[in-house]
Amino acid sequence: MLKHLPIILASKSPRRQELLSLMDLNFRVELKDVDESYPGNLEPAEIAVYIAEQKAKAFEAAGEIVITADTIVAINGEILGKPKDVAQAREMLRKLSGEKHEVFTGVTLVKGEYIESFFDRTTVYFREVTADEIDFYIENYKPFDKAGSYGIQDWWGNTVVQRIEGSYTNVMGLPTEKLYQALLRL
Ligand SMILES: Cc1cn([C@H]2C[C@H](O)[C@@H](COP(=O)(O)OP(=O)(O)OP(=O)(O)O)O2)c(=O)[nH]c1=O
């Protein structure tokens, strides 16, 4: 329905590319290097939006609509980004075991001089996991490109996630329903 919109997806995330395709949009992918650090004292939602905006600022104003996004996991006031190594992935998954956490994805849309950002939040509940399960998962699924060290769309999501409150696609990296509404308003 919005196939006529010329869109640039500024993301290397294969999940974001897949989700935009599933929304039946026409887009091409363009990548720029962006510093993903953020100022202290920001709330989780503000961090996700801040980084999405930083990613968007790397683009010059043009005729096409640019979409950027950033996903983070928050648990008990702590922010979990992407793990740097096996030890960090283990530590994150241990923290998330048997607990609930929140996933925030910030999205920025740019069209010429116009810029708009929004976010979505999903609560995710994990059952308790064993150290063996954590090691099996890290070894076989290598979740180093994923915030919080897991993918809801892979083995973890299908064996550990008990339930979620909110958008599933938001956890995958792009809150498609909110994004679609924002595109309709453009
Ligand atoms: C929690 C969770 C995150 N993720 C992914 C979504 C994002 O791709 C990634 C978080 O990293 P991001 O920094 O948001 O994105 P990225 O570096 O992969 O891509 P880019 O900056 O180019 O847009 O974690 C899942 O795939 N499944 C999940 O369940």
The ligand as an SDF file (V2000), in Angstrom:
LIG
                    3D

 29 30  0  0  0  0  0  0  0  0999 V2000
   16.3720   -8.4430   21.7510 C   0  0  0  0  0  0  0  0  0  0  0  0
   16.6330   -8.7620   20.3070 C   0  0  0  0  0  0  0  0  0  0  0  0
   17.4660   -7.9720   19.5190 C   0  0  0  0  0  0  0  0  0  0  0  0
   17.6980   -8.2780   18.2080 N   0  0  0  0  0  0  0  0  0  0  0  0
   18.5980   -7.4320   17.3680 C   0  0  0  0  0  0  0  0  0  0  0  0
   17.9260   -6.2580   16.6840 C   0  0  0  0  0  0  0  0  0  0  0  0
   19.0950   -5.4060   16.2860 C   0  0  0  0  0  0  0  0  0  0  0  0
   19.5480   -5.8110   15.0130 O   0  0  0  0  0  0  0  0  0  0  0  0
   20.1760   -5.7470   17.3270 C   0  0  0  0  0  0  0  0  0  0  0  0
   20.4840   -4.5470   18.1720 C   0  0  0  0  0  0  0  0  0  0  0  0
   21.4870   -3.7690   17.5660 O   0  0  0  0  0  0  0  0  0  0  0  0
   21.2660   -2.3300   16.9650 P   0  0  0  0  0  0  0  0  0  0  0  0
   22.4560   -1.4970   17.3550 O   0  0  0  0  0  0  0  0  0  0  0  0
   19.9210   -1.8170   17.2850 O   0  0  0  0  0  0  0  0  0  0  0  0
   21.2910   -2.5590   15.3780 O   0  0  0  0  0  0  0  0  0  0  0  0
   22.4030   -3.1900   14.4400 P   0  0  0  0  0  0  0  0  0  0  0  0
   23.7640   -2.7730   14.8680 O   0  0  0  0  0  0  0  0  0  0  0  0
   22.1340   -4.6740   14.3350 O   0  0  0  0  0  0  0  0  0  0  0  0
   22.0360   -2.5690   13.0300 O   0  0  0  0  0  0  0  0  0  0  0  0
   22.1300   -1.0380   12.5560 P   0  0  0  0  0  0  0  0  0  0  0  0
   22.7530   -0.1950   13.6510 O   0  0  0  0  0  0  0  0  0  0  0  0
   22.9100   -1.0510   11.2880 O   0  0  0  0  0  0  0  0  0  0  0  0
   20.6900   -0.6580   12.3000 O   0  0  0  0  0  0  0  0  0  0  0  0
   19.6330   -6.8020   18.1080 O   0  0  0  0  0  0  0  0  0  0  0  0
   17.1030   -9.3990   17.6120 C   0  0  0  0  0  0  0  0  0  0  0  0
   17.3330   -9.6920   16.4360 O   0  0  0  0  0  0  0  0  0  0  0  0
   16.2590  -10.1680   18.3540 N   0  0  0  0  0  0  0  0  0  0  0  0
   15.9980   -9.9080   19.6750 C   0  0  0  0  0  0  0  0  0  0  0  0
   15.2100  -10.6590   20.2960 O   0  0  0  0  0  0  0  0  0  0  0  0
  1  2  1  0
  2  3  2  0
  2 28  1  0
  3  4  1  0
  4  5  1  0
  4 25  1  0
  5  6  1  0
  5 24  1  0
  6  7  1  0
  7  8  1  0
  7  9  1  0
  9 10  1  0
  9 24  1  0
 10 11  1  0
 11 12  1  0
 12 13  2  0
 12 14  1  0
 12 15  1  0
 15 16  1  0
 16 17  2  0
 16 18  1  0
 16 19  1  0
 19 20  1  0
 20 21  2  0
 20 22  1  0
 20 23  1  0
 25 26  2  0
 25 27  1  0
 27 28  1  0
 28 29  2  0
M  END
$$$$
